[in-house]
Amino acid sequence: MAVNKAPRRAEDVEVNFQGDENQQRGNWGGQLEFLLSCLGYAVGLGNVWRFPYLCYRNGGALFLIPYAIMLFLVGVPIFVLELSLGQFTSSGPVTCWKFSRLFSGIGWGMVVVSGLVSIYYNMIIGWAIYYLIASFFEIPQGTLPWSRCVPGYASEYCSTFLTPFTAANCTGIYEALDNGVCVYANDTLNPVSGKMALGIWDSTLAEDNKIKEVVPSEDYLMYRVWGRANSAGLHDLGELKWELCLCLLGAWVMVYFALLKGIKSSGKVVYFTAIFPYVMLIVLFIRGLFLDGYQEGIKFYMSADVSRLSDAQVWKDAAVQIFFSLSASWGGLIALSSYNKFHNDCIRDALIVSFGNCLTSFFAGFVIFSYLGFLATEANQPVESVVSSGTGLAFIVYTRAVDSIPAAPLWSILFFLMLITLGLDSEFALVETLLTSYMDLFPQHRKKKWLVLLVMSIVLYLLGLTMCTEGGSYMLDVLDTYSGGWNVLLIALLECIAIAYTYGVCRFIKDIEVMITPTGCFPAWYCFKYWWIICWCFFTPLAVTFVMMFDWLGYTPLKYDDGTEFQTWAQALGWCCTLVVVVAIFIAPIYHFIRIMLNHNGTFAEKLGVFINPTIDWGPALVQHRSLVDYVDGWVVDPNNPISEYPTMDMQPPRYETKVDFHNEGYSSENL
């Protein structure tokens, strides 16, 4: 059958953002909405609180070398693959793999990962809301609640409770204990803290006995916000903290109303949530340049240790950071790009977001280390002694630094507003991934999207309540460690295998060219497309496999703060979070294989061909775009009316309609 040739004039493929191209699913209201949504999804909390720490741990500024290499080997190729696949099919992560049911489980794995991460990610946003509200309440006093140790919740060794002691002056009415702590000789309690310890007379002895002076900001997080004083571990979650329940509820309310009308509402919200963090990073950086000791922090950040380049751990950290900072293989990129108009320049968008994300991480390092340099100068300590990662950097180290700055509540408010907006962009995309997948599977429910989203939000909120308990932070550690680890790398590996060796990488390149040429990044496309082919076929799968193997070989059980391992059942719970993703990846193709073998006529080879080859509705959603595909034998332009094109076609149940001569480039049933 003759089909129309792909257009080659710019005016034929001009993207018009007036109105929806796909009336059923809807489209972004403008190119900037999609770009900002992707940028907000990729640029998250990890850019601020993990990348600077990795630079410190892996050789300083030289970490940028393996980081940039992994960007080209892993980050950009996966990013381009997912944006192109979602845009070409106008389908979310569950339904975009119709070119082969063998890989139908990839999308389900993505959905499970996004669901697990969305549960605990919103809890971190809830913590930031807690700190934001606390900062507002302290404006009249001009101080912050974590600037001092409060007897009601602070630990015995909180710093403002303690008095400096030495072996010389811890005598008389005082007694120097063997653990390095100084107390009253007559067992009188410390009048400030109401506990025994007065100070530490020998820090070395104290450290040997696992005793250390604790800053007020750490006690505030541990015992005031989390309530860990009443929890011995994951086995002892304790009671629900109503303040955290309300903060988590507030986070979900924001997510619900932002996504209430799908991309039509979230596309407008990102104009604020995606841009505001950049404004705040610039403001905080300028303020940091006026702090004493800022140059020491930046000098430390830019230091270089060439010897670390020979350490495999450095390259593994670079690959993992690139992979997860771009949020690749979580399904969000496919979901967001599925709402693009067909001829949107997804290659340009992929390059802008990928490099923009990495530059954001680099710049955030300057911001954070300028404050760490100030904090180290104030404490008369080396910079490396105050460096931390994750929640420790955001909620302990940085809050401690802000507390020492004039107008501390103001800067605290700005910082936590930045954290909230950084987190919300990523949370929007995570929940949108779930919502898009559901709507693609059950399009009849699109008119009730508000109800589906409401039920989804309530369920995820209820699941998150375990992290609102006094031991809830332990539960978050389990989810954070096990939900999105090597299982996501497995998804990325399968993506590359599916496109490169089953669907056919050359056909995929033609699919992209049908969408973007000649109006897109034409020179950039022809410069890089062969590089991406090599990456999808070789470099990216090899790099991902290397990181997975390194992760397996270097696995260590999750540990509590005191160094003891989580209980065996807790480790098992974490592995269940990992393996449920793997099960989702493989259970879907097994289900399809059994259905085809039972319900499809023909030989085993023909049934296997149906299992591996595309369905007749694989490809662009609209007939006007399907007619541009003139390079595939057996292509069905209008899958809703296939008989008009193939009147002799042996009709099978709709789920399994596959033409014998319509097969993937990487597979042909004639080879069996």
KEMAR-447499 format. One record per residue (C-alpha): residue number from 0; x, y, z. Coordinates in pm, whole numbers, plus 50000, padded with zeros to 5 digits. Example, Ala and Ser with C-alpha at 12.3 -4.5 7.8 and 13.67 -1.06 7.14 Angstrom:
BEGIN
    nr    east   north      up
     0   51230   49550   50780
     1   51367   49894   50714
***
This chain:
BEGIN
    nr    east   north      up
     0   50000   50000   50000
     1   50130   50346   49914
     2   50162   50592   50195
     3   50244   50959   50199
     4   50609   51057   50208
     5   50751   51229   50512
     6   50748   51607   50467
     7   51073   51775   50396
     8   50965   52139   50403
     9   50985   52333   50728
    10   50636   52471   50685
    11   50496   52118   50660
    12   50612   52029   51011
    13   50574   52362   51186
    14   50452   52312   51542
    15   50142   52514   51623
    16   50071   52540   51995
    17   49727   52693   51947
    18   49488   52423   52061
    19   49540   52052   52117
    20   49671   51831   51841
    21   49560   51517   52024
    22   49207   51592   52139
    23   49177   51279   52353
    24   49497   51312   52560
    25   49565   51684   52527
    26   49898   51858   52466
    27   50123   52107   52639
    28   50012   52467   52604
    29   50359   52569   52485
    30   50712   52446   52435
    31   50833   52623   52747
    32   50584   52437   52968
    33   50728   52102   52864
    34   51086   52223   52890
    35   51034   52364   53240
    36   50848   52050   53349
    37   51136   51829   53235
    38   51391   52062   53392
    39   51198   52069   53718
    40   51167   51690   53713
    41   51539   51640   53651
    42   51663   51916   53883
    43   51564   51797   54228
    44   51686   51779   54583
    45   51981   51560   54487
    46   52136   51843   54286
    47   52162   52052   54601
    48   52242   51803   54872
    49   52420   51513   54699
    50   52636   51645   54413
    51   52848   51882   54629
    52   52916   51598   54872
    53   53022   51366   54588
    54   53268   51629   54466
    55   53418   51644   54814
    56   53438   51264   54842
    57   53572   51197   54493
    58   53861   51432   54432
    59   53707   51778   54423
    60   53672   51956   54090
    61   53826   51663   53901
    62   53504   51472   53974
    63   53360   51678   53689
    64   53571   51476   53441
    65   53408   51136   53507
    66   53079   51319   53562
    67   53092   51474   53212
    68   53203   51148   53050
    69   52915   50960   53210
    70   52680   51235   53096
    71   52770   51158   52734
    72   52784   50780   52779
    73   52473   50726   52990
    74   52276   51041   53070
    75   52207   51204   52735
    76   52150   50879   52537
    77   51886   50753   52781
    78   51729   51099   52801
    79   51702   51125   52422
    80   51567   50771   52396
    81   51287   50827   52646
    82   51179   51170   52522
    83   51173   51045   52163
    84   50982   50728   52246
    85   50716   50909   52448
    86   50667   51178   52185
    87   50659   50938   51890
    88   50391   50716   52045
    89   50197   50980   52244
    90   50183   50713   52513
    91   50290   50686   52873
    92   50546   50437   53007
    93   50306   50140   53026
    94   50163   50160   52673
    95   50460   50287   52471
    96   50624   49942   52438
    97   50375   49795   52191
    98   50653   49728   51941
    99   50722   49411   52143
   100   50525   49256   52426
   101   50851   49095   52533
   102   50941   49432   52686
   103   50595   49534   52804
   104   50707   49497   53167
   105   50955   49785   53140
   106   50674   50036   53176
   107   50525   49854   53474
   108   50864   49858   53643
   109   50882   50233   53587
   110   50537   50282   53738
   111   50628   50083   54049
   112   50951   50280   54096
   113   50770   50613   54055
   114   50503   50503   54301
   115   50752   50400   54569
   116   50963   50712   54528
   117   50660   50943   54528
   118   50562   50809   54872
   119   50883   50905   55052
   120   50979   51202   54833
   121   50671   51390   54944
   122   50766   51320   55306
   123   51092   51508   55251
   124   50887   51797   55114
   125   50675   51768   55429
   126   50988   51810   55643
   127   51076   52124   55447
   128   50722   52257   55507
   129   50771   52192   55880
   130   51092   52397   55882
   131   50934   52670   55673
   132   50646   52711   55919
   133   50885   52702   56215
   134   51092   52978   56054
   135   50784   53198   56013
   136   50691   53157   56380
   137   51039   53271   56488
   138   51037   53599   56291
   139   50937   53812   56597
   140   51229   53671   56799
   141   51476   53709   56512
   142   51622   53365   56588
   143   51554   53009   56479
   144   51424   52724   56697
   145   51730   52508   56620
   146   51973   52777   56739
   147   51960   52650   57096
   148   51922   52326   57290
   149   51577   52288   57444
   150   51555   52063   57755
   151   51222   51917   57647
   152   51369   51717   57357
   153   51743   51783   57322
   154   51997   51509   57397
   155   52234   51507   57692
   156   52532   51615   57485
   157   52369   51903   57297
   158   52638   52170   57264
   159   52471   52464   57442
   160   52415   52240   57747
   161   52787   52171   57781
   162   53069   52372   57940
   163   53429   52343   57813
   164   53637   52123   58045
   165   53990   51987   58054
   166   54160   51731   58275
   167   54293   52019   58484
   168   53964   52185   58574
   169   53738   51876   58594
   170   53832   51833   58962
   171   53703   51930   59305
   172   53327   51934   59289
   173   53352   51775   58944
   174   53442   51418   58852
   175   53618   51309   58532
   176   53460   50987   58412
   177   53650   50724   58216
   178   53436   50789   57909
   179   53569   51146   57877
   180   53264   51314   58031
   181   53275   51554   58325
   182   52994   51541   58586
   183   52924   51666   58937
   184   53100   51452   59197
   185   52785   51432   59410
   186   52570   51316   59115
   187   52388   51650   59092
   188   52223   51698   58754
   189   52320   51964   58503
   190   52088   52256   58592
   191   52055   52354   58225
   192   51978   52018   58066
   193   51847   51827   58368
   194   52087   51543   58284
   195   52421   51421   58417
   196   52676   51549   58167
   197   52830   51892   58229
   198   53089   51879   57952
   199   53352   51669   57777
   200   53702   51681   57928
   201   53865   51439   57680
   202   53717   51428   57329
   203   53927   51126   57229
   204   53796   50915   57515
   205   53446   51035   57442
   206   53469   50935   57076
   207   53601   50592   57175
   208   53285   50553   57383
   209   53065   50679   57097
   210   53000   51009   57271
   211   53018   51336   57083
   212   52902   51692   57118
   213   52587   51744   56913
   214   52489   52071   56746
   215   52136   52204   56825
   216   52022   52174   56462
   217   52091   51799   56469
   218   51896   51748   56791
   219   51612   51959   56652
   220   51581   51734   56346
   221   51631   51407   56531
   222   51416   51464   56837
   223   51185   51762   56772
   224   51092   51699   56409
   225   51136   51322   56379
   226   51085   51225   56745
   227   51352   50957   56741
   228   51392   50979   57119
   229   51085   50756   57149
   230   51191   50507   56881
   231   51461   50243   56908
   232   51453   50161   56537
   233   51234   50042   56253
   234   51089   49774   56481
   235   50965   50047   56715
   236   50792   50312   56503
   237   50618   50473   56799
   238   50327   50712   56773
   239   50215   50931   56486
   240   50338   51291   56505
   241   50039   51506   56415
   242   50258   51795   56293
   243   50425   51569   56035
   244   50088   51426   55933
   245   49962   51777   55859
   246   50280   51874   55673
   247   50259   51561   55458
   248   49891   51633   55396
   249   49984   51986   55289
   250   50238   51848   55042
   251   49979   51615   54889
   252   49721   51892   54868
   253   49967   52100   54666
   254   50038   51806   54437
   255   49668   51735   54390
   256   49569   52086   54291
   257   49874   52127   54067
   258   49778   51812   53873
   259   49400   51853   53898
   260   49369   51940   53529
   261   49668   51736   53422
   262   49933   51911   53220
   263   49699   52205   53166
   264   49740   52301   53533
   265   50086   52163   53612
   266   50220   52331   53299
   267   50130   52668   53449
   268   50254   52585   53800
   269   50605   52500   53675
   270   50656   52858   53561
   271   50702   52928   53932
   272   50826   52598   54078
   273   51093   52544   53810
   274   51223   52902   53793
   275   51206   53002   54161
   276   51484   52762   54274
   277   51725   52923   54027
   278   51639   53269   54156
   279   51698   53151   54511
   280   52025   52977   54428
   281   52154   53303   54281
   282   52030   53508   54580
   283   52179   53263   54830
   284   52508   53256   54640
   285   52535   53634   54641
   286   52464   53637   55015
   287   52721   53364   55066
   288   52991   53575   54902
   289   52960   53827   55187
   290   53017   53568   55460
   291   53348   53526   55637
   292   53536   53221   55516
   293   53331   53166   55201
   294   53649   53149   54995
   295   53775   52856   55203
   296   53465   52657   55117
   297   53485   52734   54745
   298   53859   52661   54743
   299   53785   52326   54904
   300   53509   52259   54648
   301   53742   52333   54356
   302   54039   52139   54494
   303   54164   51856   54272
   304   54304   51516   54360
   305   54423   51359   54033
   306   54492   51022   54197
   307   54119   50964   54252
   308   54058   50924   53876
   309   54206   50574   53900
   310   53948   50474   54163
   311   53658   50271   54020
   312   53434   50402   54299
   313   53465   50755   54158
   314   53342   50645   53816
   315   53061   50447   53973
   316   52951   50752   54176
   317   52963   50968   53862
   318   52745   50725   53666
   319   52493   50687   53947
   320   52470   51063   54004
   321   52422   51136   53633
   322   52166   50862   53601
   323   51955   50955   53897
   324   51991   51332   53877
   325   51836   51316   53529
   326   51557   51093   53665
   327   51610   50855   53374
   328   51421   50525   53353
   329   51164   50624   53616
   330   50895   50675   53353
   331   50850   51047   53408
   332   51035   51154   53094
   333   50819   50928   52876
   334   50501   51047   53049
   335   50587   51416   53008
   336   50701   51387   52646
   337   50388   51189   52554
   338   50195   51517   52573
   339   50421   51688   52319
   340   50296   51767   51974
   341   50436   51525   51719
   342   50682   51761   51555
   343   50819   51915   51874
   344   51200   51926   51875
   345   51259   51667   52147
   346   51632   51646   52067
   347   51679   52013   52147
   348   51481   51972   52468
   349   51684   51668   52572
   350   52012   51853   52525
   351   51892   52165   52708
   352   51757   51974   53008
   353   52052   51733   53032
   354   52318   52002   53028
   355   52103   52244   53228
   356   52065   51983   53501
   357   52440   51924   53523
   358   52523   52295   53524
   359   52269   52340   53805
   360   52448   52075   54011
   361   52782   52244   53949
   362   52651   52589   54046
   363   52471   52451   54354
   364   52809   52328   54472
   365   52939   52687   54484
   366   52632   52795   54681
   367   52654   52516   54938
   368   53031   52531   54987
   369   53031   52908   55037
   370   52811   52848   55343
   371   53013   52546   55453
   372   53327   52760   55441
   373   53155   53018   55660
   374   53038   52748   55902
   375   53388   52598   55923
   376   53538   52941   55991
   377   53282   53012   56265
   378   53351   52677   56432
   379   53728   52705   56379
   380   53727   52367   56205
   381   53846   52243   55865
   382   53583   52243   55590
   383   53586   51864   55559
   384   53465   51831   55917
   385   53134   52003   55841
   386   53061   51843   55502
   387   52759   51613   55492
   388   52518   51466   55239
   389   52144   51419   55197
   390   51915   51523   55479
   391   52220   51592   55698
   392   52333   51869   55463
   393   51991   52028   55411
   394   51841   51999   55759
   395   52147   52003   55988
   396   52453   52165   55831
   397   52280   52433   55625
   398   52030   52523   55898
   399   52323   52559   56136
   400   52496   52794   55891
   401   52183   53004   55834
   402   52138   53040   56208
   403   52466   53234   56227
   404   52363   53491   55965
   405   52185   53818   56053
   406   51810   53804   55971
   407   51831   53425   56004
   408   51453   53357   55975
   409   51440   53536   55639
   410   51722   53329   55489
   411   51578   53013   55637
   412   51239   53086   55480
   413   51398   53145   55140
   414   51608   52830   55161
   415   51318   52602   55253
   416   51094   52761   54992
   417   51363   52665   54744
   418   51374   52307   54874
   419   50994   52278   54855
   420   50978   52401   54496
   421   51271   52179   54397
   422   51092   51878   54542
   423   50746   51959   54411
   424   50857   51965   54046
   425   50992   51614   54079
   426   50687   51499   54274
   427   50455   51638   54005
   428   50626   51425   53742
   429   50630   51113   53961
   430   50256   51131   54024
   431   50188   51233   53663
   432   50365   50912   53560
   433   50116   50709   53761
   434   49820   50914   53641
   435   49920   50904   53273
   436   49975   50529   53285
   437   49631   50473   53437
   438   49458   50700   53187
   439   49631   50531   52893
   440   49509   50193   53017
   441   49158   50317   53097
   442   49089   50613   52864
   443   48719   50595   52947
   444   48804   50743   53288
   445   48960   51064   53152
   446   48649   51264   53237
   447   48686   51150   53598
   448   49056   51232   53620
   449   48996   51448   53925
   450   48850   51149   54109
   451   49127   50911   54000
   452   49387   51163   54114
   453   49206   51212   54445
   454   49196   50839   54517
   455   49559   50804   54412
   456   49668   51092   54637
   457   49474   50958   54936
   458   49623   50608   54897
   459   49978   50741   54865
   460   49923   50974   55161
   461   49802   50688   55379
   462   50103   50478   55279
   463   50327   50769   55372
   464   50186   50795   55724
   465   50431   50528   55840
   466   50700   50795   55792
   467   50508   51038   56014
   468   50572   50820   56316
   469   50852   50873   56568
   470   51059   50612   56387
   471   50936   50709   56042
   472   51274   50840   55928
   473   51403   50482   55947
   474   51127   50374   55710
   475   51225   50654   55472
   476   51587   50533   55481
   477   51471   50187   55374
   478   51259   50318   55087
   479   51527   50561   54973
   480   51797   50294   54975
   481   51611   50010   54809
   482   51334   50155   54590
   483   51541   50315   54316
   484   51874   50134   54309
   485   52004   49871   54069
   486   51646   49784   53969
   487   51628   50118   53783
   488   51960   50040   53615
   489   51806   49711   53500
   490   51522   49909   53342
   491   51773   50127   53157
   492   51961   49821   53032
   493   51640   49664   52902
   494   51543   49991   52733
   495   51865   49988   52534
   496   51827   49619   52443
   497   51465   49671   52338
   498   51539   49965   52109
   499   51879   49860   51975
   500   51838   49486   51931
   501   51466   49419   51900
   502   51287   49719   51754
   503   51590   49822   51553
   504   51806   50123   51622
   505   51804   50236   51257
   506   51426   50235   51248
   507   51418   50429   51573
   508   51647   50690   51419
   509   51405   50720   51127
   510   51118   50764   51372
   511   51300   51057   51532
   512   51379   51213   51196
   513   51013   51196   51096
   514   50932   51402   51405
   515   51205   51667   51410
   516   51344   51728   51060
   517   51385   51969   50899
   518   51284   52222   51166
   519   51469   52079   51463
   520   51830   52067   51579
   521   51921   51960   51228
   522   52301   52010   51242
   523   52315   51880   51601
   524   52106   51579   51506
   525   52336   51471   51224
   526   52642   51536   51441
   527   52519   51326   51732
   528   52285   51063   51591
   529   52562   50817   51511
   530   52704   50870   51857
   531   52368   50789   52011
   532   52341   50475   51795
   533   52677   50356   51928
   534   52572   50443   52284
   535   52236   50265   52266
   536   52398   49956   52118
   537   52723   49939   52316
   538   52846   50213   52549
   539   52532   50277   52755
   540   52445   49909   52817
   541   52807   49837   52911
   542   52826   50137   53147
   543   52496   50049   53311
   544   52602   49686   53350
   545   52930   49798   53507
   546   52747   50011   53763
   547   52502   49729   53842
   548   52783   49478   53895
   549   52973   49727   54109
   550   52658   49786   54315
   551   52602   49415   54370
   552   52965   49345   54461
   553   52986   49644   54693
   554   52654   49589   54868
   555   52650   49656   55241
   556   52341   49622   55462
   557   52165   49939   55571
   558   52285   50060   55911
   559   52158   50279   56193
   560   52345   50591   56302
   561   52539   50394   56564
   562   52674   50155   56302
   563   52455   49855   56383
   564   52279   49689   56091
   565   51905   49709   56038
   566   51723   49396   56148
   567   51710   49105   55904
   568   51338   49150   55846
   569   51396   49520   55777
   570   51659   49431   55517
   571   51409   49184   55370
   572   51148   49460   55353
   573   51394   49673   55159
   574   51473   49392   54919
   575   51101   49347   54862
   576   51088   49711   54745
   577   51370   49632   54502
   578   51235   49302   54378
   579   50875   49417   54331
   580   51010   49634   54048
   581   51191   49335   53897
   582   50879   49118   53929
   583   50674   49387   53753
   584   50927   49391   53468
   585   50895   49017   53405
   586   50537   48937   53502
   587   50383   49145   53221
   588   50559   48968   52931
   589   50490   48630   53092
   590   50121   48719   53106
   591   50118   48826   52740
   592   50310   48516   52633
   593   50060   48283   52800
   594   49762   48473   52654
   595   49906   48457   52304
   596   49987   48089   52326
   597   49634   48012   52445
   598   49432   48248   52225
   599   49624   48289   51899
   600   49603   48053   51603
   601   49907   47929   51414
   602   50235   47753   51472
   603   50459   47814   51770
   604   50688   48027   51552
   605   50395   48242   51440
   606   50278   48283   51799
   607   50627   48377   51905
   608   50635   48629   51621
   609   50316   48784   51753
   610   50474   48802   52099
   611   50791   48975   51980
   612   50661   49187   51692
   613   50456   49511   51711
   614   50081   49538   51742
   615   49912   49702   51446
   616   49846   50019   51650
   617   50212   50063   51743
   618   50343   50407   51650
   619   50201   50759   51637
   620   49857   50807   51783
   621   49711   51013   51497
   622   49655   50890   51140
   623   49798   51214   50999
   624   50131   51130   51161
   625   50118   50756   51092
   626   50095   50837   50722
   627   50445   50985   50742
   628   50598   50645   50818
   629   50697   50523   50469
   630   50993   50305   50568
   631   50821   50008   50738
   632   50685   49710   50547
   633   50334   49612   50650
   634   50274   49946   50827
   635   49908   50011   50907
   636   49820   50378   50866
   637   49476   50354   51025
   638   49473   50076   51287
   639   49106   50148   51363
   640   49019   50040   51008
   641   49285   49785   50910
   642   49063   49580   50677
   643   49050   49865   50426
   644   49425   49839   50394
   645   49470   49462   50438
   646   49144   49297   50336
   647   49292   48946   50354
   648   49425   48994   50705
   649   49353   48707   50943
   650   49177   48896   51220
   651   49269   48802   51577
   652   49138   48940   51907
   653   49218   49316   51911
   654   49482   49282   52182
   655   49685   49046   51962
   656   49637   49193   51612
   657   49976   49167   51441
   658   50034   49140   51065
   659   50272   48862   50963
   660   50488   49095   50749
   661   50493   49371   51013
   662   50796   49292   51226
   663   51081   49461   51407
   664   51414   49516   51239
   665   51593   49329   51515
   666   51371   49022   51471
   667   51199   48836   51188
   668   50971   48537   51232
   669   51135   48389   50921
   670   51449   48334   51126
   671   51274   48076   51348
***
